[in-house]
């Protein structure tokens, strides 16, 4: 039977059951074949049921149409070895893989072919200025690129198709890698490739807009809000490029004979905006967000984990950083470990440890390049996976009755109205800056500087829910009506304008018995900034209180808490968050506690009975009425 994605992980079909989506990365092409078995055994002994590896186009290709899959690049032998030691396999055949390789894993001829290059606003090739050398980013709007990829996928299929489950160990394939424009996500950075511009014209026509040239810069003097519309359309169009590209690439994998296992994708470590998980999951089995964070990034990891829990089919982190690359932000063991624990606390159920086995241009993996576990570093993952398996973590529920919906309209405006020009917000975030705070402060003819007020209002809302101890998830504006209806209450920051299609879904949600709380304004313009009655005045639609009254006002609107955490809640707001993970019968099986402050916090956590909890990693029993310091 074919492998499929389920709520438990990878369903192998029949009596084989399912595997939790826990994997570790080992790059076979960077590890001596003589050490494959040792490294795979070490990975298995940590408790991972799956091993993951890229399949690099640029490494395997000798010349166009000619490939080497022998010697140190013998993928078939690697797959056989994984099966022999009892591991299933996830493969990532690109075409883009990054992996700190030259040309991001593309053959040099692809990265230097001017026909295939993304273009900047001046029509020049768009460079990716990253080590080990800068290169021109390929455009996923270029039809010729897909012709080249089809040939590469056909070569991969010759090796991998016979190894697909149930005949072999391969149970999933990743389609491409960190799609949004090679981290070049600024509004006016790319893609102005001729075929992308043609696609923009077709997109405008399909959405009933007049044909227009792509805007190349935000206007310096803008007072009529209708002048914003062409810029917001351009960003909305660029958001559509990733799902379209992934759909085409997945189709090529199917055509090559690699469609019998789930296809998934990993988005880069960023907030949604340049990418859209629900729209991607309309064409793939699953989409996740990579995480490389420091210990102090608790709020960011929590927000992105709650987004995956609320908006994804399976909350999955395809790259959970264990260490880092030499020219990236330095990450220590405690950074990697706390990020993983934080993500699991807030609902992530699957992750790929990247890297599990060390290789060139990487440091900090729990298994060294010879396949030997590094004692303390490896022991953390062994104990954690053993504990997660003991409580059957993939089956546990950490859901919430409240959803915070984040409209894309205001994120698009912030991306356009920035002082940063073509600097990518993702790069700015890595330096510790908030990209949205670099936006222009003008009102742009609106009631306020929405591009700055939206992130402020969003964070105020998250803070209020946290202080009120109300469990919530984060909803993408592309979430389906079914996803909305899983929430008793939907909260939404809203200003002057809002997308008509989203409003129609919200009306259906409210008509079906849901409660919508929005504000500070009820939108009276559509996405084109034209006056519009969205029909959002309803007895189940309420206005969010202003900032001064947000906490008591929101408490009154939400009513009494639906206390899944009530038995374990700290006595006072001491900065500690508590999330209870329950089995399908409603029994608490895992209680996670996290510190949302940058400094240590201490508080008492009442327990139902003394010694009823023990630490998942250390095994230490926790006494009743325990004082917790974090």
Secondary structure as the mmCIF struct_conf table of DSSP 4:
data_model
#
loop_
_struct_conf.conf_type_id
_struct_conf.id
_struct_conf.beg_label_comp_id
_struct_conf.beg_label_asym_id
_struct_conf.beg_label_seq_id
_struct_conf.end_label_comp_id
_struct_conf.end_label_asym_id
_struct_conf.end_label_seq_id
STRN STRN1 UNK A 4 UNK A 6
TURN_TY1_P TURN_TY1_P1 UNK A 7 UNK A 8
STRN STRN2 UNK A 9 UNK A 11
HELX_RH_3T_P HELX_RH_3T_P1 UNK A 14 UNK A 16
STRN STRN3 UNK A 18 UNK A 19
BEND BEND1 UNK A 21 UNK A 21
STRN STRN4 UNK A 22 UNK A 25
HELX_RH_3T_P HELX_RH_3T_P2 UNK A 28 UNK A 30
BEND BEND2 UNK A 31 UNK A 31
HELX_RH_AL_P HELX_RH_AL_P1 UNK A 33 UNK A 46
TURN_TY1_P TURN_TY1_P2 UNK A 47 UNK A 47
BEND BEND3 UNK A 49 UNK A 49
STRN STRN5 UNK A 50 UNK A 54
HELX_RH_AL_P HELX_RH_AL_P2 UNK A 57 UNK A 60
STRN STRN6 UNK A 61 UNK A 63
TURN_TY1_P TURN_TY1_P3 UNK A 64 UNK A 65
STRN STRN7 UNK A 66 UNK A 67
BEND BEND4 UNK A 70 UNK A 70
HELX_RH_3T_P HELX_RH_3T_P3 UNK A 71 UNK A 73
HELX_RH_AL_P HELX_RH_AL_P3 UNK A 75 UNK A 84
TURN_TY1_P TURN_TY1_P4 UNK A 85 UNK A 86
STRN STRN8 UNK A 88 UNK A 92
BEND BEND5 UNK A 95 UNK A 95
TURN_TY1_P TURN_TY1_P5 UNK A 99 UNK A 100
HELX_RH_3T_P HELX_RH_3T_P4 UNK A 102 UNK A 105
BEND BEND6 UNK A 106 UNK A 106
HELX_RH_AL_P HELX_RH_AL_P4 UNK A 108 UNK A 111
TURN_TY1_P TURN_TY1_P6 UNK A 112 UNK A 112
HELX_RH_3T_P HELX_RH_3T_P5 UNK A 114 UNK A 116
STRN STRN9 UNK A 117 UNK A 117
STRN STRN10 UNK A 119 UNK A 119
TURN_TY1_P TURN_TY1_P7 UNK A 121 UNK A 122
BEND BEND7 UNK A 123 UNK A 124
STRN STRN11 UNK A 125 UNK A 125
HELX_LH_PP_P HELX_LH_PP_P1 UNK A 126 UNK A 126
STRN STRN12 UNK A 127 UNK A 128
TURN_TY1_P TURN_TY1_P8 UNK A 131 UNK A 132
STRN STRN13 UNK A 135 UNK A 136
HELX_LH_PP_P HELX_LH_PP_P2 UNK A 137 UNK A 137
STRN STRN14 UNK A 138 UNK A 138
HELX_LH_PP_P HELX_LH_PP_P3 UNK A 139 UNK A 139
TURN_TY1_P TURN_TY1_P9 UNK A 140 UNK A 141
HELX_RH_AL_P HELX_RH_AL_P5 UNK A 143 UNK A 160
HELX_RH_3T_P HELX_RH_3T_P6 UNK A 161 UNK A 163
STRN STRN15 UNK A 164 UNK A 164
TURN_TY1_P TURN_TY1_P10 UNK A 165 UNK A 167
BEND BEND8 UNK A 168 UNK A 169
STRN STRN16 UNK A 170 UNK A 174
BEND BEND9 UNK A 176 UNK A 178
HELX_RH_3T_P HELX_RH_3T_P7 UNK A 180 UNK A 183
BEND BEND10 UNK A 186 UNK A 186
TURN_TY1_P TURN_TY1_P11 UNK A 187 UNK A 189
BEND BEND11 UNK A 190 UNK A 190
HELX_RH_AL_P HELX_RH_AL_P6 UNK A 194 UNK A 206
TURN_TY1_P TURN_TY1_P12 UNK A 207 UNK A 208
HELX_LH_PP_P HELX_LH_PP_P4 UNK A 209 UNK A 211
HELX_LH_PP_P HELX_LH_PP_P5 UNK A 213 UNK A 215
BEND BEND12 UNK A 217 UNK A 217
BEND BEND13 UNK A 220 UNK A 221
HELX_RH_3T_P HELX_RH_3T_P8 UNK A 225 UNK A 228
HELX_RH_AL_P HELX_RH_AL_P7 UNK A 229 UNK A 255
TURN_TY1_P TURN_TY1_P13 UNK A 256 UNK A 257
BEND BEND14 UNK A 260 UNK A 261
STRN STRN17 UNK A 262 UNK A 267
BEND BEND15 UNK A 269 UNK A 270
TURN_TY1_P TURN_TY1_P14 UNK A 272 UNK A 273
BEND BEND16 UNK A 274 UNK A 274
HELX_RH_AL_P HELX_RH_AL_P8 UNK A 277 UNK A 280
TURN_TY1_P TURN_TY1_P15 UNK A 281 UNK A 283
BEND BEND17 UNK A 284 UNK A 285
STRN STRN18 UNK A 286 UNK A 289
STRN STRN19 UNK A 291 UNK A 291
TURN_TY1_P TURN_TY1_P16 UNK A 295 UNK A 296
HELX_RH_AL_P HELX_RH_AL_P9 UNK A 298 UNK A 311
BEND BEND18 UNK A 313 UNK A 314
STRN STRN20 UNK A 316 UNK A 321
BEND BEND19 UNK A 322 UNK A 323
STRN STRN21 UNK A 324 UNK A 324
TURN_TY1_P TURN_TY1_P17 UNK A 326 UNK A 327
BEND BEND20 UNK A 328 UNK A 328
HELX_RH_AL_P HELX_RH_AL_P10 UNK A 333 UNK A 345
TURN_TY1_P TURN_TY1_P18 UNK A 346 UNK A 347
STRN STRN22 UNK A 350 UNK A 354
TURN_TY1_P TURN_TY1_P19 UNK A 355 UNK A 355
BEND BEND21 UNK A 356 UNK A 356
STRN STRN23 UNK A 357 UNK A 357
TURN_TY1_P TURN_TY1_P20 UNK A 360 UNK A 361
STRN STRN24 UNK A 363 UNK A 363
BEND BEND22 UNK A 366 UNK A 366
STRN STRN25 UNK A 367 UNK A 367
TURN_TY1_P TURN_TY1_P21 UNK A 369 UNK A 370
BEND BEND23 UNK A 371 UNK A 371
HELX_LH_PP_P HELX_LH_PP_P6 UNK A 372 UNK A 372
STRN STRN26 UNK A 373 UNK A 373
HELX_LH_PP_P HELX_LH_PP_P7 UNK A 374 UNK A 374
HELX_RH_AL_P HELX_RH_AL_P11 UNK A 375 UNK A 390
TURN_TY1_P TURN_TY1_P22 UNK A 391 UNK A 392
HELX_RH_3T_P HELX_RH_3T_P9 UNK A 393 UNK A 395
STRN STRN27 UNK A 397 UNK A 397
BEND BEND24 UNK A 401 UNK A 401
STRN STRN28 UNK A 402 UNK A 406
HELX_RH_AL_P HELX_RH_AL_P12 UNK A 408 UNK A 416
BEND BEND25 UNK A 417 UNK A 417
STRN STRN29 UNK A 418 UNK A 418
TURN_TY1_P TURN_TY1_P23 UNK A 419 UNK A 422
HELX_RH_AL_P HELX_RH_AL_P13 UNK A 425 UNK A 430
TURN_TY1_P TURN_TY1_P24 UNK A 431 UNK A 432
HELX_RH_3T_P HELX_RH_3T_P10 UNK A 435 UNK A 438
STRN STRN30 UNK A 439 UNK A 439
TURN_TY1_P TURN_TY1_P25 UNK A 444 UNK A 445
BEND BEND26 UNK A 446 UNK A 448
HELX_RH_AL_P HELX_RH_AL_P14 UNK A 450 UNK A 467
TURN_TY1_P TURN_TY1_P26 UNK A 468 UNK A 469
STRN STRN31 UNK A 472 UNK A 476
TURN_TY1_P TURN_TY1_P27 UNK A 477 UNK A 478
HELX_RH_AL_P HELX_RH_AL_P15 UNK A 481 UNK A 485
TURN_TY1_P TURN_TY1_P28 UNK A 486 UNK A 486
BEND BEND27 UNK A 488 UNK A 488
STRN STRN32 UNK A 489 UNK A 494
BEND BEND28 UNK A 496 UNK A 496
STRN STRN33 UNK A 497 UNK A 497
HELX_RH_AL_P HELX_RH_AL_P16 UNK A 500 UNK A 511
TURN_TY1_P TURN_TY1_P29 UNK A 512 UNK A 513
STRN STRN34 UNK A 515 UNK A 520
STRN STRN35 UNK A 525 UNK A 525
TURN_TY1_P TURN_TY1_P30 UNK A 527 UNK A 528
BEND BEND29 UNK A 529 UNK A 529
STRN STRN36 UNK A 531 UNK A 531
BEND BEND30 UNK A 538 UNK A 538
TURN_TY1_P TURN_TY1_P31 UNK A 539 UNK A 540
STRN STRN37 UNK A 541 UNK A 543
HELX_LH_PP_P HELX_LH_PP_P8 UNK A 544 UNK A 546
HELX_RH_3T_P HELX_RH_3T_P11 UNK A 547 UNK A 549
HELX_RH_AL_P HELX_RH_AL_P17 UNK A 550 UNK A 558
BEND BEND31 UNK A 560 UNK A 560
BEND BEND32 UNK A 564 UNK A 565
HELX_RH_3T_P HELX_RH_3T_P12 UNK A 566 UNK A 568
STRN STRN38 UNK A 570 UNK A 570
BEND BEND33 UNK A 571 UNK A 572
BEND BEND34 UNK A 574 UNK A 575
STRN STRN39 UNK A 576 UNK A 582
TURN_TY1_P TURN_TY1_P32 UNK A 584 UNK A 585
BEND BEND35 UNK A 586 UNK A 586
STRN STRN40 UNK A 588 UNK A 595
BEND BEND36 UNK A 597 UNK A 599
STRN STRN41 UNK A 602 UNK A 605
BEND BEND37 UNK A 608 UNK A 609
TURN_TY1_P TURN_TY1_P33 UNK A 610 UNK A 611
STRN STRN42 UNK A 613 UNK A 614
TURN_TY1_P TURN_TY1_P34 UNK A 616 UNK A 618
STRN STRN43 UNK A 621 UNK A 622
TURN_TY1_P TURN_TY1_P35 UNK A 624 UNK A 625
STRN STRN44 UNK A 626 UNK A 629
#
